Every structure is written in structure tokens, then in C-alpha cells.
């Protein structure tokens, strides 16, 4: 394992990794309840101290599966700490008819709907669970609208750890069913995701549980960077011009950006992409910060969208996400409910990928960003799809028309099929 330190993303204060689990005391105490987290920690590696060279050839020679392929780039002492379930190694696929119909020459989808529990959140949970095992911790908690809780529940189940998850009472049934099937202890909260988040922090402080909450635990960001390694390798180490991803708290975006920077700093690539953050119009705090030149995204009480996975009143990783978007030379864009619905239908019907509304927003955002001249249709663009459509069937049914049943007779078939 490469030596690393924890660095406050705002003050630059440095700490050894054994000194704390969560936020920097330089900024953390300033965090108000229900607001953006302050003092989120970066994991900063000493690339010069690698016990052996990390090269494209050494990675290509690995016979390991999933994210284990990049073990030399992970903050984990041994692959034995990782859950038995294989996370990652999801494909980058051409945009097909979706791209062709909209004039994109080099559009690709990173299909993380194929992860073990059906979402990108498996990447963060894998590293958090591994770190908990190294620390000798058996009880982990998290707050989630569904996907992070599902990921934590599944990976804890595979290792025998106990998951205690806080979810809003209105979490989609598909996600709730998954969580319960994995045997996690579920706490349904009468309130929003933000309410569940704050309650999980209070329980962590009172009972000493290990907390997986997004951004609050720095290993969530580091886990989410593994998709950047895969994108680079799967594209022949040609880093794309633009990487687009939907954002709620903003951790996936920061994880991807950190991953591409780490590849560059390790000497594996020579450039980084621009990051495009896509949000729902009804939950667009990061977009507002970018548009208005703010460093701290505003808290939006009553945030809402059909894309439940990216609905937050205050993006917990908002400060870092805004910093990372600007550092990358990228931008942020929001999409309407109608555009999200179109994105869901179009990715399914034109690319053959069934994704939930939150990542359908990404596809819609890429199209809108091209129309507004924020990205070029001739650029190499990777659109990250983060969650399987079966997680939110009710959301999908808002986007399609369910036909009425017919009598079991040939003459009852629609007229256009009787040819």
C-alpha cells in the first residue's frame, strides 16, 4: 500500500491516516446541521514512495478481478480486506444510436448499472467495508436515499459485518426491498435524506459506530475514484475530454476527478478531463454555486425531483465538488423533469441501457450541454450511468405508457400489427 496522508480540502492541514476517521477539525466544527460539510478530507498519496513501479504494463499483467486490479492504487493494506463480491470492471460502451441521432462522434457510456447491487455506490462501500475490517470494526452505518444503503448492506452481508442504514420514509420500494433482503437494520426516517444524514451522524457520535456517509468518510471519495482507472484503461489510456456524471452530494464527481488526477500524478496518463456535473432542476445547489460564483453551494429547502438519488437540500460534498469542477475547467448544468424522462427512455430505447432517473439525468445533461455549446459533439465524452432502472420502477412508469390488456384473440391486436 502506498503511504498517504489526510489533507483538509479547505485549509490544507495535514494529518496521519491513523489520527481520525472523518472531517478535519480545522473546518469540521463549522459545519451546520443540514448544511454542506466543511473540512472534507482528501487522501493524498506519496507516489515517489511506491515499493514497486506502477505502470500500464504492471496493471495489464494483473489477473485480479474488479477493482482489485488497481490494488497498488488503493488505500487498503491487503486484498484480503476487500469483500468477496467483485466490484467494478463495468464496461465503457459506445453511445450507439443515442449518439448518432444527436450528432456525437465519440460519446461513450460507463455502465455502472452492472455493479453487484446495481449502482456506482458499490465502489465507495467496498473501500469503506475494507477499511472497517482493517480497523477491526463490525458495525457500519450510513444515510442514503437508497443506493448507498443498498451497496453498504450488500457488501456488509458478504463479509458478515452489520449494516445500520437510515433512509427517508419515501425511499423507492425497489431499493428498500434490496436493503431488507441483504439483512441490514433499516431505520426509516420521517423526513428528507438530509434529516436521515444528520440523525446517522448523531447516532455515530453517541454509539461509536463507523460511519460510511458520503464525504463525511474520506474513503467514500477514494472508493469512487476507481471508475476513473477503468475508464482510462478501457479507452487505451486515452483520457476523455469530458466526463459527465449526475450529482447530489457531489462525491462521485470528486471521486472521478481525484482518480484522473491520481493517474496523472502516478505517471500513468498525461492529462485530465473536464468534469460536467448534471443536477435535477429541483435540486440544483451545485449548479447555482457554479453560475453565481459561490464557493459554498446554497441550501435549498424542499428540493425535489423524480431522480431521488440526486435529491439533496444541501450537497454534503458541495464545497469540494465546486472546487473540483472549477479546477478541471468544467461546468455544471441542470435538467428538467421532462428532460430526465426523455433521457431514461432514450438510453433504454437507443442504447439498450435501462437506468434509473438519476443517471438518465446525466444523459439528458450531456445533450443539453452540447446544445448550449458547453461541450463539443466532436469531443471524446464519457457519460457515467450510475444506477439500474429496476431500483426505481415507479419512476420508470412515469416515463412510459403501459398498454391496456386485450382479449386473447388475434383480431384484438392493434391494427398496425395486423400486417
N, C-alpha and C positions, 0 to 999 in steps of 0.2 A: 504493500500500500504506500502510495506517495505521502510524504509528510504534508500536513496542511495546517492552516490556522483559521480561526473565525474572525472576520473583519466586519465591523459595523458599516453598513452600506451608506450611512449618512455622515458619521463623524470620522470614520477611518480608524477608530480604536481597534486594537488587535488583542485577541485572547487565544490561549491554547485550547484545543478542542475538548480537553477534559474539564475545562473550567465552568462550562454552562451548557444547557441544552437549547435555550431559546433566544430571547431578544437581548440586545446589548443594553447594559444598564446606563450607557451614555445617552440613550434616547428612549428606551423601552418604557420607563416610568411615565413619560409624557403621553403615552397612548390613552386616549379617552375610550370609555366603553362605547362599543358600537361604531368606532371610527377606524381609519386606516392605522395599521400597525406602524410604529416608529422603531427604529433601531433593528430592522430585519438584518440578519447576519448573512454575509457571503462566506462560502467556503473557498479559500484561496490556497491553491496548491503550489508547492515548490518544485517546478518542473525540472530544475537543474539537479535535484536530489533523487531522480529516478534510479532504482538499483539496476535497471537494465533499459536500454533504449526502447522507446515506444515508437514504432514505425508502422507504416501502412502494411509492410510485409509481415511484421510480427502479429498484427491483428488478423490479416488474411490467413495466417497459418493456424489460428486458433480453431480448435474443434469444439469449443464450448457453444452452448445454445443460448439464445436470447441475449439479455444484457450482460451475461457472464463473459461474452465475447470481448467486452471492454473492461475486464476486471482491473487492469492496470490504471484505469481512469476513474475508478470508483473509490469512495471514502470508506471502504469495507476491508477488514483485515483478511478475511478468507471467504472463498465462495461457499464454504460450508455454512456461513451465516445466512445466506440468502434462502428464501423459501424454495421448496421443491418445485412449485409451479413455475413454469417458464414464462417470463415477462419479456415483451419486446420482440424484435425480429419481425415486425409488421412491415408489409411491403410499401414501396413507393410505386404507384401505378400511373400510367399516362391518363390524362384527362379525357381521352376518347371523344365521343360525340359532344359531351358537355363543352369541351374546349373548342372543338371545331366550329360549333354553332355560334360561338361568341368571338371567334377570331383569335383565340390564344394559340400561339405557336409552340410554347413549351410549358404548358400547365400540367402539374402532377398533383396527385392526392397521396398524402401519407395516411394510410388507412389503419389508424389505431383502434378502430372498432373491433379489431380481431384479437385484442389482448384478452387474457384469461377471463376477466369479469366483464369484458366488453367496453372498457374505456381506457383512456390515456392515464387515468389516476392510478392504475396499477404500477406505473413506473415510480411514483413517489412512495406509495405504500410499500413497495418491495424494499427500498433502501431504508425506510423508517423501521420496518419489521426486522431487517437485518441488524440495524444499529441497536434496537431494543434487545435482541438476542445477545449481542456482544456486551451490552451493559448488564445483562442478567435480569432484565425486566420482563414480566409476564403479562402485564395488563396495560393495554393501549387504548386511548380514547381519541375521538375526533368528532367534529361537527361537519355536517355536509347536507347538501340538497339531495344527495343520493349516490352519486358516483364515487366520491372519495370514501364514503362509508361502506359502500359495496366492495371497493377494492381492499380496504383495510380488513373487512370481515372475511373475505375470501382468502387473503394471504395469511391472516392470523389462523384461520381454520386449517390451512395446510401445514402450519408449524406448531399447533397446539397452544398458541397464545390466546389470551382473552381480549376480545374487542368490545368496547362500550361506545356506542355511537349515538350522537344527538342529531336528530333530523327534524325539520319542520313538520308539523302535523299534515301538511298538504303535499308531502313528497310523493312523486309518482308511484303508483302501485307496483309497476314492474320493478323499480329499484328497491322498494320496500320488501317485495317478495324475495328478491335475491339476498338482501341482507339477512332476513329471517331464516332463509334456507341455509345460509352459512353458519347459523347458530350464534350470531352476535347478540349481545344485550342491547336492545333498542330502546332509546328514550325519545319519545315523540314530544315535541315542544309546541305548545300553543303560541305560535309567533312565527317570525321570519328566520331565515338562515342566520342572520346577524344575531338574533336572540339566542339561537342554539349555539352559536360560536362563543358568545360571552358566557353562557352557562357552562360550557365544557371547560373554559379557562378557569372558572370559579371552582369547578369540581377538581380540576387538576391541582390547583393550589391547595385546596382543602384536604384531598385524599392522597396526593403524591403520585397520581397516575402519570404515565408517559403520554405526552400529547402529540398527535400527528397533524394538528391543524395546519392548514396551508399557510406558508410563510412564517408562521409562529415557530415552527420547527424548521431549521435551515436545511435539513436533509430532504425535505419535500422539494425544494428548488433543485437540489443536486440530483435527485432521482429523475426529475422531469427533463433534465438535460440529455438523457441517454438517447432520445429520439434524434437529436442533432447529430450524434455519432453515426446513427444508422442512415440518416438522410445523406450525409456526406459520403459514406462508403458506398451506399446503394447507387449513388449518382456518379460513381467513378472518381470520387474525391473532388468533383467539380461543385463547389458551393453554389447554391442557387442565388439569384439576385434578390429575391423576395421570399420570405416565409410568412405566411398568414395563419393566424390562429384566433379563435374566439376567446374572449376574456371576460371573466367575472372578477375574481380576486387578482388576476394578473400573474399568477405563479407559473403557469405553463409558458407564457411568453418569456418571462425572466429565465426560466429553466432552459428553454431553447436558445436564447441569446447567450447565456453563460456557456452552454455546450459548444456553440460555434466559436466563442472566444477561446475556450479551453483548447479546442482543436488547433486553433491558430497559434496559441501560446506554446503548445506542445510540439509545434513544428510539423503537424500533420496536414495543415492547409495554409494558404497564404492570404485568405480574405474571409470576410464575414458578410452575411446578408443584411438587407434592410428588413425590419420587423414591421408587420402590419397587424395591428390589434383590431379585432372586429367585436363590437358590442351590440346588444339589442338597444333600440332607441329608448325603450322604457327603463333601461338600466345602463346608462352610458357615462358613468362618472369619469372613467379614464379618458374617453373621447373629449369630454368637456375640459378636462385639465390640459390636454394637448391643444385644443382650439383656443383656450383662454390664457395659455402661458403659465398655468399653475404648476407648482411643484407637488402639492398635496391635493389629490382629487377630492371634490366635494362629496359630502354625504347626501344621498338622495332618498329621503324618506318616502316610503310607498313604492319603491322600484318594483317593476313587474314586467313580465314577458312570458310568452308560451315556452321560451327557451330557458326552462327553470335552472339548468346547470350554470348559467351565467348571470343569474339574477342576484345582485347584492346591493344593499343600500350604501355600503362603504367598502371599496375593494381593499382587503386586508394587506395585499402586497402592492397597493396602488402607488406608493412613493417610489418603490424600486422599479415598477413597471413603466412609469412615466419616464424615469431616468433612462431606462434601457431602450425604450422606443427612440428617444432623442439621441442617445449615444449611437444607435445603429443607423441614424439617418432616416428612420422610418416614420410612420404616422399611425393614426387611429381613425376608424370610420364606424358609424352606426347604421343599422339596417332596421327597417320597419317589420311589423309582424307579417305583412303581406309578402315582403321580400324573403323572410325566413321560410314561410310556407312554400314559396316558389323554389327556394334553394333545396328544401327537403325533397320535393317532387322531382326536381331536375337531376339531383345527384343520384337518385334511385333510378329514374327512367332513362337517363342519358349516360350515366357512368356505372350503373349497376351496384352502387353502394348505398345501403339503407342506413342512414344515420339519424340520430336524434336531433331535435330542433336547434340545440346549442351549436352543434358543428355544421348544421345546414346554414346557420348564420355566417359561418366562415366562407362557404362557397358563394353565398349571396354578396358578402362583403368584397370578395375579390372582383366579382363582376362590377359592382358599383364603383370600386376604386379605379378600375380601368376606364369606366365611363367618365369619371371625373378627372382623369389624367394623372392620378396619383401613382399608378404603376403602368408599365407598358405591356401591351399584348405580345410583344416580341421578346420580353424578358423571360428568364427561367424562374418560374414561380412554383412554390410548393404550398399547397393548401392542406393544413393539418386537420384531419377529421377525427374527433376525439371521443365519440360515444355511439354505441349501437342503437339503431332505431327501436329495437324491441324493448329498450329501457323505458320508453315513453310512448306506448301505443295510443294513448288518449290524445297526445299531441299530434301524432301522425294522422289520426282520424279527422283532425281539423283541416287537414291539407288535401284530403281526397274525398271522393263521393262514393259511399257504399251503395251498391245497387240493390233494388228491391228483389225479393225472391220471385221466381217464376214457377209455373206448373211444370212438372217433368214431362213436357211434350215438345217435340221439335218445332211445332208451329208457334210455341210460346217464345222461342228465341228472338232476340232483336232482329229487325228486318235486315240490317246491314250485314248480319252474319249468315243470312239465308241465301247465299250466292255460291 
